[in-house]
């Protein structure tokens, strides 16, 4: 925990989970500077389209984009009870020449919604970098362990052998699906632009004396200066809150993938087959010093639950909007958008950290495989015995009887699986125990697992990651 003031509440996202880059994006200072940037863009664009705004006024606005004084803003807000007007008054105070033309024709949502879109875009780009780091780590693990055999499960009951690399590919595929959703969201995200109090652009049409072309150009010009090809086509006072719902839905999808991984990791750690990284001085339990609890995976599950649940905030907000707008979205969006992205940032940091540091125990995988493989090899035993002259139907029943007896021995007496010994002792099978042991090579039972991993990594997964080979990753170290 940081050494900051412990007497007042601090968000765990700031003190424990989210990275500095994501925290900076959702800081009050960054948002305030973006609001000033939007006022600057508006004035500059209006000047370029012929309104009576001077270059000197625009330059003055540019000069004071960064020097935000929150004490002054707070004083104005206490008096005005309006946060945007407080920011506007504070900006005008340091820009006396430009003061008469700041916010010309605009409404509060011009600065707040457009600033939010910029934050959401940059936050989603950070999430994409986190996803890429996680995907690259999983890709490397899948390739490294593509031919390491282990048990696969259905219903958490031993089913058939697979390879660890194949299982890692299941996690990787989910993350790459999330990457596609992030890319789609970024491709459809658009700013509000300049739409006015109810979305009709009436104030701007008045400013430009009925010139519809210039009103349209102002809308497009603002979007281009923000880094977008175009604004939303239509709006009320705000952009559709369904866009927020889409954003948090993408984060929810990521959380679902990460939750699945954290559950699988914890199950495998219980089997002593795979563990998350464990620091030299790390304490697993205050009461049981021998324990190596999966703390990081458990934290992933906790954050994932929050993100999945948090997505409902945007769903309800989008559904509850009245006509051209109602303000009951404001307080909720301040919390749900910022904390959704901060939680996702922390979640993916943990995911990448674990994926890079997986501790794998091949001997435990082999032990568990050999404990169960006699049951799984029975089909091959049956076929070999039939080739040697046995009756398929009679042998099938005998195998069933021997398997039930061996299972009782394992479960009720805690003794090793002796199924093959029982079969070897049964003259109906014409097989010796040495013959049966030749049937216990785990790699004979993994199907196309190795080939599937190779084909997936060299094909679909490799192609997706190659498209972003020049996108840098991010620090995945965790401090707590």
N, C-alpha and C positions, 0 to 999 in steps of 0.2 A: 504494500500500500504506500502511496506517495506521502511525502511529508507535508502536504497541503493542510489547510485548516480542517481539523477533524470535528469541529463543533457544529458545523452545518452539513446538511445532506449533500453528498456528491454522487453523481451517477456512476455506477460500476463500469459503465462503458468508457468513461474517462479515466478511471483509476485502475481498471483491471483488464479490460477486454479489447477495446478498439484501438487501432493503430493511429499514430499521430496525423497521418495524411487525411484519413477519414474524419477525424475529430476537427481538423482545421477547416474542412469543407463545410461542416455544419456549425461552425463557430459564429457567434453574433458579429464579430468583426468582419468575417468574410462576407456574410450576408449583407451587412451594411454597406460594404464597399461595392458589392454587386448592385445594390439598389442605386447607389450614386452613379455606377457605370451605366445603368439603364436610363437615368435622367440625362446623362451625358450623350448617350446614343440618340435619345429622342431629340434633344436640342440640335445636335449635329445634323441629323437627318432632316429635320424641319428647315434648318438653314439651307441645306443643299437643295431642297425643293422650293426655295424662294420665300419662306417666311422672313419677317423682319427680325432676324437674330444675327448678331455680329460674330465674327471669328474671335474677337476679343472675349466675348461672353463664353463661347465654347471652350476656349483655352483656359479661362478661369475655372470652369467646371472640371476640366481635366486635371488642373493643378491641385485640386482639393478632393480628389477621389479617395485618397488613402488616409488622410489625416482626420479620422473619425473620433470625435470626442464624446464618449458615452455619458459622461457626467452632464454635459449640456443636453444631450438627447433625453436623458432621464428626467431632467428638470422640465423640459417641454412636455414630456408625456404625462407627468404628474398633473400638469395644468390642463392639457388638452384632452387627455384620455383617448389618444389616437396615436398609435405607434408610427404610422407612415407620416402623418403630419409632423410629428416630433422630429423624425429624421429629415423631413423636408425643411423645417424651420432651421435646424442646425446647419444644414448644407447651405441654405440661403444666407445664413449669418456670416459664413466665411467666404461667400461668393456674392458680394453686394452688387457687382455689375450684372451678374447673370440672374440675380434673384427674381427680377420681373418675369423671366421667361422659363424658369424651371417648372416642369410638370405641366406644360402648356397643352391643354386639351385632354390630359390623361386622368385616369382614376387610380386609386391605390393599387388595384390589382395589376396595373401596368408594370409597376416596379416589383411588387411581391411575387406575382405569378411568373413573370419572366426571370426573376432572380432564382426562384425555386427550380425552374426548368434547367437553368445553368448548373445549379448544385446537383440536381438529380442526374443530369448527364455525366458530370464529372465523377460523381459517386459511383454510377454504374460502370464507368470506365475503370475505376479502381477495383470494383468487384470483378470485372473481367480479367484484370491482371492477377488478382487472387486466384480466380478459377484456373487460369493458365498455369500458375505455379503449382497448384494442386494436381492438375491434369498431367503436367510434366513429371511430377514425382511418382504418380501412379503408373504412368507409361513406363518409366524406368524400372519400377518394381515388377510390373507384369512381364517385361522382357527378361529380367534377371531370374525370375522364378517360374518361367513358363513351363519347365519340365520337372518341377518339384511336386511329386504326387502327394495328395492328402485326401481325406474323406470329404465327400460332398453330402449334404443333408437335405432332406425334405421333412417338414414338420419337426425340425431339429432331431430327427432320427436318422441314423446312418443309412445312406441310400446307395451311392456308387462312388468310386474314386474319381477325383478330378485333379487339377493341379492348382497350386496356389496362384500361379500367374493367371490362370483362367478366372479364378475368383476375383482377383484384382481388376481384371477387365470388366467385370460387372460393375464395380465401383466407378471405373474410368468412364464407361459408357454413360452412366447417369450424369457425371460431371460434364461430359461433352454435350449431352442434351441440354443441360443448363446453359452452357456456353452459347448454344444456338439460340436459346430464348433471350439471352442478354443481347446478342447481336440483332435479333428481330426487334426487341424493344428500342434499341438505339436507332434503328432504321425508321421507326414510326414516330419517335418522340419529336414534337414540334413546340415552339414557344407560342405564347398568346399573341405576341405582336402588339399592335395598337388598335384596340377594338372599342374603347370607350366604356361608358358607365353600364350600358346594357348590351353591348356587343354590336350596336348598329353603326358605330363610327360617326354618330351625328356631330359630336363636338369637333372632330377633325374635318368633317365636310364643311362645317361652318368656318373653321380657320382657313381652309383653302377655297373659300367662297364658291362652294358647289362643284369644285373640280374633282370628280370621282377618280380620274386617273391618278392624280397626285395622292389621294387618300390611299388608294391601292398600293401605289409605289412606296409610300411611307411604311405601310404594314410590311411589305416585302423587304424593304431596305433595312428596317430594324432587325428582322429575322436574319438577314445575311450578315449584318454586323455582329450578331450574336454567334455566328458560326453555323447557322442552319440554312437550308436551301429555301425554306418558305415557312410561314406561320401556319397555325391552324386555320382552316378555311372559314369556319364559323364558330362563334362562342356566345355565351352570355357575358356577364361581367368577368367571369373567370374562364380558364380553359376547363374542359370537361374533367371532372374529378375521376372519371374512369381511367385517365392516364395514371393517376396515383395508384389506382387499384391494379393496373397492369404492372407497375413498378414493384409493388409489394408482393404481387403474385409471382413475379420472377424470383424474388428473394425467398419466398415460401418454397418454391420448387428446389432451389439450392439447399434450403434447410432440410427438405425431405431427403435429398440425396445424402447429405452429411449425417443426418440422423440414422439412416440405414447403415452407413459405414460405421458409425460409432457403436451401434448395436452389434454388428458383425464382429467388430474388433473386440468388444467385451466378451462375447461368446467364445471367440478363439483364445482370448487371454485366460478365460476359465479353463479351457482345455490344455493350457500351457503350450500352445502351438505358435501363437503370435502375440507379441506384446507391444504396447506403445513405448516410446523412449522413457527411461527412468534415470534421473540424475543421480550422481554419486552420493550426494548428501540428502536426497529426497526422502521424506518420511511417508510411508504408506498408510500408517494408522497410529493414532496416539496411544492405543491400548495394545496393539499387536505388531511389534517391531519387525516381524518377518514378512509382513504383507507388502505386495506391490500393486496397490489399487490403480485401476485405469482412470486416473483423475482427469486427464485431458479429454478422453473419450466421453466421460460422464459430463464434463463441462460442455462439450459439443452438444450432447443430447439436451441439456438444459437450455442452451441458447437457441437450438433448433426449435424447441417447443415454443419459445417466446416468439420467434420469427413467424412460425406457422400461424399462431394465434393472432399476432399483430396484424397480419394481412387482412383480417376481417375488419379492422378499423377503416381501411380505405374502401372496402366493399360497402360498409354501412354508410360512409360519408357520401360516396357516389350515388347511392340509392336515395339518400335523404335530402338531396339538394332541391330547393324550391325554385321553380321557374328560372329566372335569369341568375339568381344566386341567393344564398342565405349564409349568414356568418357563423353558423354552428359547425362549420368545417375547420375554422381557424385554429382553435386550441388543440383539437385532435391532430391536425396535420403537423403542428409544431413538434408534437411528441412522436407520432407514429412513423413519419417519414425519416426523421433523424435517427431515432433509436432502431428502426428497422435496418437501416444501412449500417449503423455502428455495430449492431449485433451480428449482421452478416459478415462484416469485416473481421470481427473477432472469431467467428465460427470458422471461416475459411483459413485464417491464420493457424488455428489449431489443426485443421484438417491437413494442411500442407506440412506442418511441423511433424505430425505423426507419420504421414505417408513417407516423408524423407527419412525418418528414423526408425522404421519398423524393425523390431527384433524378432527374428524367425528361428524356430527350433525344429529343424528337419527330423531329428531323431524322435521327437514326440509325435510328429505327423506319421512317421513310419510305424511307431508302436501302435497308434490308434488304428492305422490301416490294417496291420497284420492281425489285430484283435478281431476285426470285422470281416476281413477278406475271405476267410473260409466260407462264410455264409454267401458272400457275393460271387464266389467261384463255383457255386454248385451247378450252374447251368453248363459251364465248361466241363465239370466233372461228369455230369449226366451225358453229355455228347460223347466224351471220350469212352465212357463205359459202354455206351450203345455200340460204338464202332468196334469194340472188343467182343461184342456178342450178347450184351445184355438186353433186356426188354425195357423199352423206354417207360412204359406206364408203371411197371413194377418198381423200377429204379426211382422214379419220381416220388412214389409213396415212401420208399425206404429213406430217401434223402430228407423228406419232410419229417419223418419220425426221428431220424438222427439229429436233425437241426433243432427240433423241439427239445430233445434230451440235452443237447449241448447248451442250448440257451438256458435251460433250467439250471444246469451246472454253473454257468457264468453268473446268473442273477441270484440264485438262492444260496450258492455255496461260495461265491467269490473266487472260483477256480478258473484257470485258463480255458479258452475255447478248444475243445478236443474233437470237433466235428470231423476233421480229416482223419484223425486216428480211428474214430468209429467207422468211417467209410472204408478205410484200408483194412480193417479187421472183418469187414463183411464180404464174404466170398462172392456175393452176387455182382460185385463191381469189377472183379478181375484186376484191381489196381493195388499197387503197393504204396506205402506212405511216401517213398522217394518220388514216385510218379506224381503224386498229388502235390508235393511241394514245388514241383516244376510249374504248377499252375498258379503259383502265388506271387508272380511278378506284378507289382501294382501297375506298372506302365502298360501292361497288357489289357488293363481295364479302364483306362482313362479316355477311351474313344479318340475323338479328334481334338481333344483339349489343347494339345501343344500346337497343332496346325491352326486351330481357331485363333489362338493368341497371336501367332506369327502373321496370319492373314489380316487380322484386325489391326495390329500395330503397323504393319506395312501398308495397309490399305486405308480404310475409313478413318481410323483414329489418327494415323500419321498425316493424312491429308488435311484434317481439321487443324491439327497443331502447326503444320508447316505454314498455313496461311497467316500465323501470328508469330513466326520465328523471330521477327525483329521487335516484338513487344517485350519489354523487360519485365521480369518478375518483381516481387517485393520481398521485404524482410519477413521471414516466417518464424523468427525467434519469439518465444514467449517469456515474459519476465516473472509471471506468477503461475 
